[in-house]
């Protein structure tokens, strides 16, 4: 967290604890497993990327998605947008095409 003077720090109470942390290969991918956590009602996300720029982009994207989820849960409403009309038209045209007997 950022302090008022511009420095950064963290609150140790915000960091969880786990009894078991290990890395294992599943298929062709390496995964980090975190088990027997102190608090079971929280979630951690570990981000990996090829460079700092990619990690910053991933972080911003996840932040945006979490903000959207927060607002959706707070308000209880979802306003369709971002291509919903095109998707609805695609479904309607697809259903209409299935009702036709010829390819014409």
Beta strands, then each sheet from edge to edge (+ up, - down):
strand 1: 18-26
strand 2: 29-37
sheet 1: 1+ 2-
end
